[in-house]
Amino acid sequence: MSFIDEKAKRVKYIRALEKFAKSTISALKREDFDEVQFYDRVGKNAKILEKLEPVYLDSPYTKALENFVNQAVQKVGKTELLRSANLLEKLKNQKNYKKDKHKNRFKDDV
């Protein structure tokens, strides 16, 4: 198998995980949350993931993403899923770190 094929499988798997997580998180945060409908939706989305071949994930965000999806499939409670979802968002936001461009200039002004 070539490197390009591996990369394509990896991207497909990560995109599917992110799509699953996004729909799960939006369903969790709804005001009219219904546990039966929620787990029906999780079951349908899990069937899509079963079609894809799992790949090795090495970054902390993708590992946390996979753990969140596994928790949702295993029917963990709503509060635990919300806690995991918040930690997942925190990891995703850490990835988008932006350096202060004019940090030294502002120190001189103060």
CNS distance restraints for C-alpha pairs under 8 A (distance, minus, plus):
assign (resid   1 and name CA) (resid   5 and name CA) 6.48 0.50 0.50
assign (resid   1 and name CA) (resid   6 and name CA) 7.11 0.50 0.50
assign (resid   2 and name CA) (resid   6 and name CA) 6.49 0.50 0.50
assign (resid   3 and name CA) (resid   7 and name CA) 6.17 0.50 0.50
assign (resid   4 and name CA) (resid   8 and name CA) 6.11 0.50 0.50
assign (resid   5 and name CA) (resid   9 and name CA) 6.23 0.50 0.50
assign (resid   6 and name CA) (resid  10 and name CA) 6.11 0.50 0.50
assign (resid   7 and name CA) (resid  11 and name CA) 6.14 0.50 0.50
assign (resid   8 and name CA) (resid  12 and name CA) 6.18 0.50 0.50
assign (resid   9 and name CA) (resid  13 and name CA) 6.09 0.50 0.50
assign (resid   9 and name CA) (resid  53 and name CA) 7.62 0.50 0.50
assign (resid   9 and name CA) (resid  55 and name CA) 7.44 0.50 0.50
assign (resid  10 and name CA) (resid  14 and name CA) 6.16 0.50 0.50
assign (resid  10 and name CA) (resid  55 and name CA) 6.07 0.50 0.50
assign (resid  10 and name CA) (resid  56 and name CA) 7.95 0.50 0.50
assign (resid  11 and name CA) (resid  15 and name CA) 6.03 0.50 0.50
assign (resid  12 and name CA) (resid  16 and name CA) 6.10 0.50 0.50
assign (resid  13 and name CA) (resid  17 and name CA) 6.20 0.50 0.50
assign (resid  13 and name CA) (resid  49 and name CA) 7.91 0.50 0.50
assign (resid  13 and name CA) (resid  52 and name CA) 6.59 0.50 0.50
assign (resid  13 and name CA) (resid  53 and name CA) 7.36 0.50 0.50
assign (resid  13 and name CA) (resid  54 and name CA) 6.68 0.50 0.50
assign (resid  13 and name CA) (resid  55 and name CA) 7.15 0.50 0.50
assign (resid  14 and name CA) (resid  18 and name CA) 6.13 0.50 0.50
assign (resid  14 and name CA) (resid  62 and name CA) 7.23 0.50 0.50
assign (resid  15 and name CA) (resid  19 and name CA) 6.07 0.50 0.50
assign (resid  16 and name CA) (resid  20 and name CA) 6.11 0.50 0.50
assign (resid  16 and name CA) (resid  49 and name CA) 6.66 0.50 0.50
assign (resid  17 and name CA) (resid  21 and name CA) 6.07 0.50 0.50
assign (resid  17 and name CA) (resid  49 and name CA) 7.48 0.50 0.50
assign (resid  17 and name CA) (resid  65 and name CA) 6.81 0.50 0.50
assign (resid  17 and name CA) (resid  66 and name CA) 6.76 0.50 0.50
assign (resid  17 and name CA) (resid  69 and name CA) 7.02 0.50 0.50
assign (resid  18 and name CA) (resid  22 and name CA) 5.95 0.50 0.50
assign (resid  18 and name CA) (resid  65 and name CA) 7.22 0.50 0.50
assign (resid  19 and name CA) (resid  23 and name CA) 6.27 0.50 0.50
assign (resid  20 and name CA) (resid  24 and name CA) 6.10 0.50 0.50
assign (resid  20 and name CA) (resid  42 and name CA) 7.99 0.50 0.50
assign (resid  20 and name CA) (resid  45 and name CA) 6.24 0.50 0.50
assign (resid  20 and name CA) (resid  46 and name CA) 7.81 0.50 0.50
assign (resid  20 and name CA) (resid  69 and name CA) 7.20 0.50 0.50
assign (resid  21 and name CA) (resid  25 and name CA) 5.96 0.50 0.50
assign (resid  21 and name CA) (resid  65 and name CA) 7.31 0.50 0.50
assign (resid  21 and name CA) (resid  68 and name CA) 7.36 0.50 0.50
assign (resid  21 and name CA) (resid  69 and name CA) 6.34 0.50 0.50
assign (resid  22 and name CA) (resid  26 and name CA) 6.16 0.50 0.50
assign (resid  23 and name CA) (resid  27 and name CA) 6.18 0.50 0.50
assign (resid  24 and name CA) (resid  28 and name CA) 6.16 0.50 0.50
assign (resid  24 and name CA) (resid  38 and name CA) 7.85 0.50 0.50
assign (resid  24 and name CA) (resid  42 and name CA) 6.93 0.50 0.50
assign (resid  24 and name CA) (resid  72 and name CA) 7.83 0.50 0.50
assign (resid  25 and name CA) (resid  29 and name CA) 6.24 0.50 0.50
assign (resid  25 and name CA) (resid  82 and name CA) 7.55 0.50 0.50
assign (resid  25 and name CA) (resid  85 and name CA) 6.63 0.50 0.50
assign (resid  26 and name CA) (resid  30 and name CA) 6.43 0.50 0.50
assign (resid  27 and name CA) (resid  33 and name CA) 6.94 0.50 0.50
assign (resid  27 and name CA) (resid  38 and name CA) 6.64 0.50 0.50
assign (resid  28 and name CA) (resid  33 and name CA) 6.52 0.50 0.50
assign (resid  28 and name CA) (resid  38 and name CA) 7.64 0.50 0.50
assign (resid  28 and name CA) (resid  78 and name CA) 7.23 0.50 0.50
assign (resid  28 and name CA) (resid  82 and name CA) 7.14 0.50 0.50
assign (resid  29 and name CA) (resid  33 and name CA) 7.40 0.50 0.50
assign (resid  33 and name CA) (resid  38 and name CA) 7.47 0.50 0.50
assign (resid  34 and name CA) (resid  38 and name CA) 6.04 0.50 0.50
assign (resid  35 and name CA) (resid  39 and name CA) 6.21 0.50 0.50
assign (resid  36 and name CA) (resid  40 and name CA) 6.25 0.50 0.50
assign (resid  37 and name CA) (resid  41 and name CA) 6.21 0.50 0.50
assign (resid  38 and name CA) (resid  42 and name CA) 6.23 0.50 0.50
assign (resid  39 and name CA) (resid  43 and name CA) 6.01 0.50 0.50
assign (resid  39 and name CA) (resid  75 and name CA) 7.36 0.50 0.50
assign (resid  40 and name CA) (resid  44 and name CA) 6.37 0.50 0.50
assign (resid  41 and name CA) (resid  45 and name CA) 6.23 0.50 0.50
assign (resid  42 and name CA) (resid  46 and name CA) 5.98 0.50 0.50
assign (resid  42 and name CA) (resid  72 and name CA) 7.02 0.50 0.50
assign (resid  42 and name CA) (resid  73 and name CA) 6.56 0.50 0.50
assign (resid  43 and name CA) (resid  47 and name CA) 6.48 0.50 0.50
assign (resid  43 and name CA) (resid  73 and name CA) 7.06 0.50 0.50
assign (resid  44 and name CA) (resid  48 and name CA) 7.02 0.50 0.50
assign (resid  45 and name CA) (resid  49 and name CA) 6.69 0.50 0.50
assign (resid  46 and name CA) (resid  50 and name CA) 6.24 0.50 0.50
assign (resid  46 and name CA) (resid  73 and name CA) 6.94 0.50 0.50
assign (resid  47 and name CA) (resid  51 and name CA) 6.79 0.50 0.50
assign (resid  48 and name CA) (resid  52 and name CA) 7.32 0.50 0.50
assign (resid  57 and name CA) (resid  62 and name CA) 6.06 0.50 0.50
assign (resid  57 and name CA) (resid  63 and name CA) 6.02 0.50 0.50
assign (resid  58 and name CA) (resid  62 and name CA) 7.04 0.50 0.50
assign (resid  58 and name CA) (resid  63 and name CA) 6.74 0.50 0.50
assign (resid  59 and name CA) (resid  63 and name CA) 6.28 0.50 0.50
assign (resid  60 and name CA) (resid  64 and name CA) 6.09 0.50 0.50
assign (resid  60 and name CA) (resid  91 and name CA) 7.68 0.50 0.50
assign (resid  61 and name CA) (resid  65 and name CA) 6.04 0.50 0.50
assign (resid  61 and name CA) (resid  88 and name CA) 6.92 0.50 0.50
assign (resid  61 and name CA) (resid  91 and name CA) 5.77 0.50 0.50
assign (resid  61 and name CA) (resid  92 and name CA) 6.31 0.50 0.50
assign (resid  62 and name CA) (resid  66 and name CA) 6.18 0.50 0.50
assign (resid  63 and name CA) (resid  67 and name CA) 6.21 0.50 0.50
assign (resid  64 and name CA) (resid  68 and name CA) 6.09 0.50 0.50
assign (resid  64 and name CA) (resid  88 and name CA) 6.30 0.50 0.50
assign (resid  65 and name CA) (resid  69 and name CA) 6.33 0.50 0.50
assign (resid  65 and name CA) (resid  88 and name CA) 6.60 0.50 0.50
assign (resid  66 and name CA) (resid  70 and name CA) 6.19 0.50 0.50
assign (resid  67 and name CA) (resid  71 and name CA) 6.15 0.50 0.50
assign (resid  68 and name CA) (resid  72 and name CA) 6.25 0.50 0.50
assign (resid  68 and name CA) (resid  81 and name CA) 7.33 0.50 0.50
assign (resid  68 and name CA) (resid  84 and name CA) 6.28 0.50 0.50
assign (resid  68 and name CA) (resid  85 and name CA) 7.05 0.50 0.50
assign (resid  68 and name CA) (resid  88 and name CA) 7.87 0.50 0.50
assign (resid  69 and name CA) (resid  73 and name CA) 6.26 0.50 0.50
assign (resid  70 and name CA) (resid  74 and name CA) 6.14 0.50 0.50
assign (resid  71 and name CA) (resid  75 and name CA) 6.40 0.50 0.50
assign (resid  71 and name CA) (resid  76 and name CA) 5.73 0.50 0.50
assign (resid  71 and name CA) (resid  81 and name CA) 7.17 0.50 0.50
assign (resid  72 and name CA) (resid  76 and name CA) 6.10 0.50 0.50
assign (resid  72 and name CA) (resid  81 and name CA) 6.91 0.50 0.50
assign (resid  76 and name CA) (resid  80 and name CA) 6.64 0.50 0.50
assign (resid  76 and name CA) (resid  81 and name CA) 6.60 0.50 0.50
assign (resid  77 and name CA) (resid  81 and name CA) 6.26 0.50 0.50
assign (resid  78 and name CA) (resid  82 and name CA) 6.11 0.50 0.50
assign (resid  79 and name CA) (resid  83 and name CA) 6.18 0.50 0.50
assign (resid  80 and name CA) (resid  84 and name CA) 6.22 0.50 0.50
assign (resid  81 and name CA) (resid  85 and name CA) 6.02 0.50 0.50
assign (resid  82 and name CA) (resid  86 and name CA) 6.15 0.50 0.50
assign (resid  83 and name CA) (resid  87 and name CA) 6.32 0.50 0.50
assign (resid  84 and name CA) (resid  88 and name CA) 6.09 0.50 0.50
assign (resid  85 and name CA) (resid  89 and name CA) 6.25 0.50 0.50
assign (resid  86 and name CA) (resid  90 and name CA) 6.19 0.50 0.50
assign (resid  87 and name CA) (resid  91 and name CA) 6.25 0.50 0.50
assign (resid  88 and name CA) (resid  92 and name CA) 6.24 0.50 0.50
assign (resid  89 and name CA) (resid  93 and name CA) 6.14 0.50 0.50
assign (resid  90 and name CA) (resid  94 and name CA) 6.27 0.50 0.50
assign (resid  91 and name CA) (resid  95 and name CA) 6.58 0.50 0.50
assign (resid  92 and name CA) (resid  96 and name CA) 7.15 0.50 0.50
assign (resid  93 and name CA) (resid  97 and name CA) 7.38 0.50 0.50
assign (resid 102 and name CA) (resid 106 and name CA) 6.70 0.50 0.50
assign (resid 103 and name CA) (resid 107 and name CA) 6.69 0.50 0.50
assign (resid 104 and name CA) (resid 108 and name CA) 6.60 0.50 0.50
assign (resid 105 and name CA) (resid 109 and name CA) 6.70 0.50 0.50
assign (resid 106 and name CA) (resid 110 and name CA) 6.66 0.50 0.50
